[in-house]
């Protein structure tokens, strides 16, 4: 929680003084110039023409009391930046700047060109996707930059502001996260402040966290910021009638289970028939492991569509209102609800692969369990999967009296019948494909189930 210091409302005179100080800053100290257009870091950084290429190299060259001037452009960092006490990293200098000119500058905190690298200095963990590290820890000054696509499992997905005098100002922090998949205790999706650090005149947006979704901290100052459209990473836990606990994930406005259903009873406690020896029209589940072993806990059970619906009618409604096999307060998603989730991901470039909005499969697939493939397919480099935290595992299928495709496919029933009585829609990920797929398959087949929370 923030201390009372976070809630101080600074007088207008203090704000004007800070703004005047910013405008009057001199470059008497060491100035190092950085440009994304530079060939590499071999330049001495003393002019724009001999600029360093990376911000990390600029920080090193700045020593203990220098200013790193960074042109507008895209800077994808492969590890966290560390800005020490006495060093100032200042972005937003126009690409037309020459020599040692520092007069041509635009700040992202006062315009909306936050994705335009011709206008802004954009520092990202990845151009597309989410990194597995914080973008910057600031002990000195970070100013005039867009910070995006950072991720941690503890605190401060975008920026950690740490120490007396540590300041982030005139910045935009977006699309960052602090998520701990196991304990749900990470804080500060965009920014974490401690030890009297300061966040001033900045924007924090489209970030998420277990707690303190936009900004969190222990002790410090928030002055004249806009903190908006940030959201939690999850929506609690759900328990089925068997007592199984499931983690959840918030995707857009929908709360999904992030584990496959594994109940052996309907919500009314009636046992679900354990089916063996061939696909069947009987309500039931095809147990991969009859002793309910560790694999069952990891992959869940495979159910036929009749078991999933538990006597309720097909629907295309959003939300479906079909509880079916799901726990109380949850429902089987319709095909339209899957489309709702799909459209949300297609509108968020952090979930794309290779700048293609259709390539969202990797963002849904778990980081483990998938067999290899190539390019943007789900099975390619699975360590880069799961930006959404949906954690889809390739449990495979039960068709024609046999289990198959474990490690190759994650298939999920919907509450929507296809265009004939024998088939229903399912959504799936395939190891060799980059998209979220859809098809109508026989209702007697066994597939996985994910439930969605009501309301």
C-alpha positions as CSV (number, residue, x, y, z in Angstrom):
1,X,0.0,0.0,0.0
2,X,1.1,3.6,-0.6
3,X,2.0,5.7,2.4
4,X,0.4,9.1,2.9
5,X,3.3,10.6,0.9
6,X,1.7,9.1,-2.2
7,X,-1.5,11.1,-1.6
8,X,0.1,14.5,-1.3
9,X,-1.3,17.1,-3.6
10,X,1.6,19.4,-4.6
11,X,1.0,23.1,-4.8
12,X,0.9,24.6,-8.2
13,X,4.0,26.7,-7.3
14,X,6.0,23.5,-6.7
15,X,4.9,22.0,-10.1
16,X,5.9,25.2,-11.9
17,X,9.2,25.2,-10.1
18,X,9.9,21.6,-11.3
19,X,8.9,22.5,-14.8
20,X,11.1,25.5,-14.8
21,X,14.0,23.4,-13.5
22,X,13.4,20.9,-16.3
23,X,13.4,23.6,-19.0
24,X,16.6,25.3,-17.6
25,X,18.7,22.1,-17.3
26,X,22.1,22.7,-18.7
27,X,24.4,20.2,-20.4
28,X,27.6,21.2,-18.6
29,X,28.0,17.7,-17.4
30,X,29.0,14.9,-19.7
31,X,26.4,14.5,-22.6
32,X,26.2,11.2,-24.5
33,X,24.1,11.0,-27.6
34,X,22.2,7.9,-28.6
35,X,20.3,7.2,-31.9
36,X,18.6,4.1,-33.1
37,X,19.8,5.0,-36.6
38,X,23.5,4.5,-35.6
39,X,25.2,1.5,-37.0
40,X,26.5,0.2,-33.6
41,X,27.9,1.4,-30.3
42,X,31.4,2.1,-31.7
43,X,30.8,5.9,-31.9
44,X,32.1,8.1,-29.1
45,X,28.6,9.5,-28.5
46,X,29.8,13.1,-28.3
47,X,27.6,14.3,-31.2
48,X,24.5,13.0,-32.9
49,X,26.6,12.0,-35.9
50,X,28.8,9.8,-33.7
51,X,26.0,8.6,-31.5
52,X,25.8,5.3,-29.6
53,X,23.2,2.9,-30.9
54,X,22.0,1.5,-27.5
55,X,20.8,3.2,-24.4
56,X,22.8,0.8,-22.2
57,X,26.0,1.9,-24.0
58,X,25.0,5.5,-23.4
59,X,24.5,4.9,-19.7
60,X,27.9,3.3,-19.4
61,X,29.5,6.2,-21.3
62,X,27.8,8.8,-19.1
63,X,29.7,7.7,-16.0
64,X,28.5,8.9,-12.6
65,X,27.3,12.4,-13.6
66,X,26.1,12.5,-17.2
67,X,23.1,13.0,-19.4
68,X,22.1,10.5,-22.0
69,X,20.2,12.2,-24.9
70,X,18.2,9.7,-26.9
71,X,16.6,10.4,-30.2
72,X,13.1,9.3,-31.2
73,X,13.1,5.7,-32.4
74,X,12.5,2.2,-31.2
75,X,15.0,0.7,-28.7
76,X,14.4,-3.0,-27.9
77,X,16.4,-3.9,-24.8
78,X,17.5,-7.4,-24.1
79,X,18.0,-6.9,-20.4
80,X,16.9,-4.4,-17.8
81,X,18.4,-0.9,-17.9
82,X,20.0,0.4,-14.7
83,X,20.1,4.2,-14.4
84,X,22.5,5.1,-11.5
85,X,22.4,8.1,-9.2
86,X,23.6,11.2,-11.0
87,X,22.8,9.9,-14.5
88,X,19.9,11.3,-16.6
89,X,18.4,9.5,-19.5
90,X,16.3,11.9,-21.6
91,X,14.3,10.9,-24.6
92,X,12.3,12.6,-27.3
93,X,15.0,14.4,-29.3
94,X,13.9,14.8,-32.9
95,X,15.5,12.6,-35.6
96,X,16.5,15.8,-37.5
97,X,18.8,16.9,-34.6
98,X,22.5,17.4,-35.6
99,X,25.7,18.2,-33.9
100,X,25.1,18.7,-30.2
101,X,21.7,20.3,-30.6
102,X,19.3,19.5,-27.8
103,X,16.6,22.1,-28.5
104,X,14.4,19.9,-30.8
105,X,12.4,17.8,-28.5
106,X,8.9,16.4,-28.0
107,X,7.7,14.6,-24.8
108,X,5.3,11.7,-24.9
109,X,3.5,12.7,-21.7
110,X,2.0,15.6,-23.5
111,X,0.9,14.0,-26.8
112,X,-0.7,10.8,-27.9
113,X,1.9,9.6,-30.4
114,X,2.8,6.7,-28.1
115,X,3.3,4.1,-30.8
116,X,5.1,6.4,-33.3
117,X,8.8,5.9,-33.2
118,X,9.3,8.9,-35.5
119,X,7.9,11.0,-32.7
120,X,8.8,9.2,-29.5
121,X,11.7,7.4,-27.8
122,X,10.1,4.0,-27.3
123,X,12.0,1.6,-25.1
124,X,10.5,-2.0,-25.3
125,X,11.3,-5.4,-23.9
126,X,10.1,-6.7,-27.3
127,X,8.7,-5.2,-30.4
128,X,5.9,-7.7,-30.2
129,X,5.1,-9.8,-27.2
130,X,6.1,-9.4,-23.6
131,X,9.7,-9.6,-22.2
132,X,10.6,-11.5,-19.1
133,X,12.3,-8.6,-17.4
134,X,11.7,-5.1,-16.1
135,X,12.6,-2.3,-18.6
136,X,14.4,-0.1,-16.2
137,X,15.4,0.4,-12.6
138,X,15.9,4.1,-12.0
139,X,18.1,5.6,-9.2
140,X,18.7,8.8,-11.2
141,X,16.4,10.3,-13.8
142,X,14.3,8.8,-16.7
143,X,12.5,11.4,-18.7
144,X,10.6,11.8,-22.0
145,X,10.3,8.1,-23.0
146,X,7.6,5.5,-23.7
147,X,8.3,2.3,-21.7
148,X,6.5,-0.8,-22.8
149,X,6.4,-4.6,-22.8
150,X,8.2,-5.3,-19.6
151,X,7.3,-8.2,-17.2
152,X,8.3,-9.3,-13.7
153,X,7.2,-11.8,-11.2
154,X,7.7,-9.5,-8.2
155,X,7.3,-5.7,-8.5
156,X,7.5,-3.0,-11.2
157,X,6.9,-4.6,-14.6
158,X,7.9,-1.4,-16.5
159,X,9.9,0.7,-14.1
160,X,11.2,0.5,-10.5
161,X,11.9,4.0,-9.1
162,X,14.2,3.4,-6.2
163,X,15.8,6.0,-3.9
164,X,15.8,9.6,-2.7
165,X,15.8,11.8,-5.8
166,X,15.1,8.9,-8.2
167,X,12.6,10.3,-10.7
168,X,10.6,9.3,-13.7
169,X,8.9,12.2,-15.4
170,X,7.2,13.1,-18.7
171,X,7.0,9.4,-19.6
172,X,4.4,6.9,-20.7
173,X,4.5,3.4,-19.2
174,X,2.2,1.0,-21.1
175,X,1.6,-2.8,-21.8
176,X,3.7,-3.9,-18.8
177,X,2.9,-6.4,-16.2
178,X,3.8,-7.8,-12.7
179,X,2.4,-11.3,-12.4
180,X,3.3,-14.3,-10.2
181,X,1.6,-17.3,-11.7
182,X,1.9,-19.3,-8.5
183,X,1.2,-16.9,-5.6
184,X,-0.6,-14.0,-7.3
185,X,1.3,-11.5,-5.2
186,X,3.3,-9.4,-7.7
187,X,2.7,-5.6,-7.6
188,X,2.9,-2.6,-9.8
189,X,2.2,-3.6,-13.4
190,X,3.6,-0.4,-14.7
191,X,5.6,1.2,-11.9
192,X,6.8,0.4,-8.4
193,X,8.1,3.3,-6.2
194,X,10.1,2.9,-3.0
195,X,12.6,4.8,-0.8
196,X,11.2,8.3,-1.6
197,X,11.3,8.0,-5.4
198,X,9.0,10.2,-7.5
199,X,6.7,9.6,-10.5
200,X,5.6,13.0,-12.0
201,X,3.7,14.2,-15.1
202,X,3.5,10.7,-16.6
203,X,1.0,8.3,-17.9
204,X,0.6,4.6,-16.8
205,X,-1.9,2.7,-19.0
206,X,-2.8,-0.8,-20.3
207,X,-0.7,-2.5,-17.6
208,X,-1.7,-5.4,-15.4
209,X,-0.7,-6.9,-12.1
210,X,-1.8,-9.2,-9.4
211,X,-2.0,-6.2,-7.1
212,X,-1.5,-2.5,-7.7
213,X,-2.4,-2.9,-11.3
214,X,-0.9,0.4,-12.6
215,X,1.3,1.8,-9.8
216,X,2.2,0.4,-6.4
217,X,4.9,1.0,-3.8
218,X,6.2,1.4,-0.3
219,X,7.2,5.0,0.1
220,X,7.4,7.8,-2.5
221,X,5.6,10.5,-4.4
222,X,3.0,10.6,-7.1
223,X,2.6,14.1,-8.7
224,X,0.2,15.0,-11.5
225,X,0.1,11.6,-13.2
226,X,-2.6,10.0,-15.3
227,X,-3.1,6.3,-14.3
228,X,-5.9,4.8,-16.3
229,X,-7.1,1.6,-18.1
230,X,-4.9,-0.8,-16.1
231,X,-6.4,-4.1,-14.9
232,X,-5.8,-7.1,-12.7
233,X,-4.2,-10.3,-14.0
234,X,-6.7,-12.6,-12.4
235,X,-10.1,-12.8,-10.7
236,X,-9.5,-15.1,-7.8
237,X,-9.8,-18.8,-7.6
238,X,-12.6,-21.2,-8.4
239,X,-13.4,-24.5,-6.7
240,X,-15.4,-27.3,-8.4
241,X,-17.7,-29.8,-6.7
242,X,-14.8,-32.3,-6.2
243,X,-12.8,-29.7,-4.3
244,X,-10.3,-29.0,-7.1
245,X,-8.9,-25.5,-7.1
246,X,-8.3,-23.6,-10.4
247,X,-6.3,-20.4,-11.1
248,X,-8.0,-17.8,-13.2
249,X,-6.9,-15.2,-15.8
250,X,-8.5,-12.0,-16.9
251,X,-8.5,-11.4,-20.6
252,X,-10.2,-8.2,-21.6
253,X,-13.4,-8.2,-19.6
254,X,-13.7,-12.0,-19.5
255,X,-12.5,-14.1,-16.5
256,X,-11.3,-17.6,-17.7
257,X,-10.0,-20.6,-15.9
258,X,-6.3,-20.9,-16.7
259,X,-6.4,-24.7,-16.1
260,X,-8.4,-27.5,-17.8
261,X,-11.4,-28.7,-16.0
262,X,-10.9,-32.1,-14.2
263,X,-14.1,-32.6,-12.2
264,X,-15.5,-36.1,-12.1
265,X,-19.0,-34.9,-10.9
266,X,-21.6,-32.4,-12.2
267,X,-22.3,-29.4,-10.1
268,X,-25.3,-31.2,-8.5
269,X,-22.8,-33.9,-7.3
270,X,-24.0,-36.6,-9.8
271,X,-21.0,-38.7,-10.9
272,X,-19.9,-38.2,-14.5
273,X,-19.8,-41.6,-16.3
274,X,-16.3,-42.8,-16.9
275,X,-16.3,-43.9,-20.5
276,X,-13.9,-46.5,-21.9
277,X,-13.7,-48.4,-25.1
278,X,-14.9,-46.2,-27.9
279,X,-16.6,-42.9,-28.4
280,X,-20.1,-42.8,-27.1
281,X,-23.3,-40.8,-27.1
282,X,-23.5,-41.4,-23.4
283,X,-22.7,-38.5,-21.1
284,X,-19.2,-39.0,-20.0
285,X,-15.5,-38.3,-19.7
286,X,-12.6,-40.2,-21.1
287,X,-10.0,-40.5,-18.4
288,X,-6.5,-40.5,-19.8
289,X,-5.3,-41.9,-16.5
290,X,-7.8,-44.0,-14.6
291,X,-5.9,-43.5,-11.3
292,X,-6.2,-39.7,-11.7
293,X,-2.4,-39.3,-11.6
294,X,-0.2,-36.2,-11.9
295,X,-0.9,-36.0,-15.6
296,X,-4.7,-35.7,-14.8
297,X,-4.0,-32.7,-12.6
298,X,-1.8,-31.1,-15.2
299,X,-3.9,-31.8,-18.3
300,X,-7.4,-32.2,-16.9
301,X,-10.0,-34.7,-18.3
302,X,-11.4,-35.1,-21.8
303,X,-15.2,-34.8,-22.0
304,X,-17.7,-35.4,-24.8
305,X,-20.1,-32.6,-25.7
306,X,-23.1,-34.2,-24.0
307,X,-21.3,-34.3,-20.7
308,X,-20.1,-30.7,-21.1
309,X,-23.7,-29.4,-21.7
310,X,-25.3,-31.7,-19.1
311,X,-28.7,-31.5,-20.8
312,X,-28.7,-27.8,-21.7
313,X,-29.4,-26.5,-25.2
314,X,-26.9,-25.2,-27.7
315,X,-26.5,-21.4,-27.7
316,X,-24.7,-18.6,-29.6
317,X,-25.4,-16.1,-26.9
318,X,-22.6,-13.9,-25.3
319,X,-22.4,-14.9,-22.5
320,X,-23.8,-18.4,-23.0
321,X,-25.6,-18.8,-19.7
322,X,-25.0,-22.6,-20.0
323,X,-23.6,-23.8,-16.7
324,X,-23.3,-27.4,-17.9
325,X,-20.4,-29.1,-16.4
326,X,-18.9,-25.9,-14.9
327,X,-18.8,-25.0,-11.2
328,X,-21.5,-22.7,-9.7
329,X,-21.0,-19.1,-10.9
330,X,-19.3,-20.2,-14.1
331,X,-20.4,-21.3,-17.5
332,X,-19.4,-23.1,-20.7
333,X,-18.4,-20.4,-23.2
334,X,-20.2,-20.1,-26.5
335,X,-18.3,-19.9,-29.8
336,X,-19.1,-16.2,-29.7
337,X,-17.4,-15.8,-26.4
338,X,-14.2,-17.3,-27.8
339,X,-14.5,-14.9,-30.7
340,X,-14.8,-12.0,-28.2
341,X,-11.6,-13.1,-26.6
342,X,-9.9,-13.6,-30.0
343,X,-10.9,-10.1,-31.1
344,X,-9.5,-8.6,-27.9
345,X,-6.1,-10.2,-28.5
346,X,-6.1,-9.2,-32.2
347,X,-6.4,-5.6,-31.0
348,X,-3.4,-5.8,-28.7
349,X,-0.1,-6.0,-30.5
350,X,1.6,-7.4,-27.4
351,X,-0.1,-10.7,-28.2
352,X,0.9,-10.8,-31.9
353,X,3.8,-12.7,-33.5
354,X,5.8,-11.0,-36.2
355,X,3.5,-8.0,-36.6
356,X,0.6,-10.2,-37.7
357,X,-2.6,-9.7,-35.7
358,X,-3.9,-13.2,-36.6
359,X,-0.9,-14.8,-35.0
360,X,-2.2,-14.9,-31.4
361,X,-1.8,-18.7,-30.8
362,X,1.5,-18.4,-29.0
363,X,0.0,-15.9,-26.6
364,X,-2.5,-18.5,-25.4
365,X,-0.3,-21.6,-25.3
366,X,1.5,-22.7,-22.2
367,X,5.3,-22.5,-22.1
368,X,5.7,-26.2,-21.5
369,X,4.3,-29.4,-23.0
370,X,4.3,-28.4,-26.6
371,X,6.3,-30.3,-29.3
372,X,8.5,-28.3,-31.6
373,X,7.7,-26.5,-34.8
374,X,8.9,-23.3,-36.5
375,X,8.3,-19.6,-37.1
376,X,5.2,-18.2,-35.2
377,X,3.6,-21.6,-34.6
378,X,2.6,-22.6,-31.1
379,X,5.2,-25.3,-30.9
380,X,8.1,-23.0,-31.9
381,X,10.3,-21.9,-29.0
382,X,7.5,-22.5,-26.4
383,X,9.5,-20.5,-23.8
384,X,8.2,-17.4,-25.7
385,X,4.5,-18.5,-25.4
386,X,1.7,-17.5,-22.9
387,X,1.7,-13.7,-23.0
388,X,-1.9,-13.8,-22.0
389,X,-1.3,-16.3,-19.1
390,X,-4.1,-18.5,-20.5
391,X,-1.7,-21.4,-20.3
392,X,-3.3,-23.7,-22.9
393,X,-1.8,-27.2,-22.5
394,X,-1.8,-29.7,-25.4
395,X,-4.0,-32.4,-23.8
396,X,-4.8,-33.9,-27.1
397,X,-8.1,-35.7,-28.0
398,X,-10.0,-38.9,-27.6
399,X,-11.4,-40.1,-30.9
400,X,-12.4,-43.5,-32.2
401,X,-11.4,-45.5,-29.1
402,X,-7.9,-43.9,-28.7
403,X,-6.1,-41.0,-27.2
404,X,-3.9,-39.0,-29.6
405,X,-2.0,-35.8,-30.2
406,X,-0.8,-35.2,-26.6
407,X,1.8,-32.4,-27.0
408,X,0.4,-31.4,-30.3
409,X,-3.1,-29.9,-29.8
410,X,-5.2,-28.1,-27.2
411,X,-8.9,-28.5,-28.1
412,X,-11.8,-26.9,-26.2
413,X,-15.5,-27.4,-26.5
414,X,-17.9,-24.5,-26.9
415,X,-21.6,-24.4,-26.0
416,X,-22.5,-23.9,-29.6
417,X,-23.7,-26.7,-31.9
418,X,-22.6,-26.7,-35.5
419,X,-25.0,-26.8,-38.4
420,X,-26.1,-30.3,-37.8
421,X,-27.1,-32.4,-34.8
422,X,-24.0,-34.5,-34.7
423,X,-21.3,-31.8,-34.4
424,X,-20.5,-28.8,-32.2
425,X,-17.9,-26.0,-32.4
426,X,-14.6,-26.3,-30.7
427,X,-11.7,-23.9,-30.5
428,X,-8.1,-25.2,-30.6
429,X,-4.4,-24.6,-30.9
430,X,-2.1,-26.7,-33.0
431,X,1.6,-27.1,-32.6
432,X,2.2,-26.3,-36.2
433,X,-0.2,-23.3,-36.5
434,X,0.1,-19.7,-35.4
435,X,-3.6,-18.9,-35.0
436,X,-6.6,-19.8,-32.8
437,X,-8.5,-22.3,-34.9
438,X,-12.2,-23.2,-35.1
439,X,-14.1,-26.2,-36.4
440,X,-17.1,-28.4,-35.9
441,X,-16.3,-31.9,-34.6
442,X,-18.4,-34.9,-33.6
443,X,-20.1,-34.5,-30.2
444,X,-18.9,-38.0,-29.1
445,X,-15.2,-37.0,-29.2
446,X,-13.4,-36.1,-26.1
447,X,-11.8,-32.6,-25.7
448,X,-10.8,-30.3,-22.9
449,X,-13.0,-27.7,-21.2
450,X,-12.3,-24.1,-20.0
451,X,-15.1,-22.3,-18.1
452,X,-15.8,-18.5,-17.9
453,X,-17.0,-16.7,-14.9
454,X,-20.6,-15.3,-14.9
455,X,-21.0,-11.5,-15.0
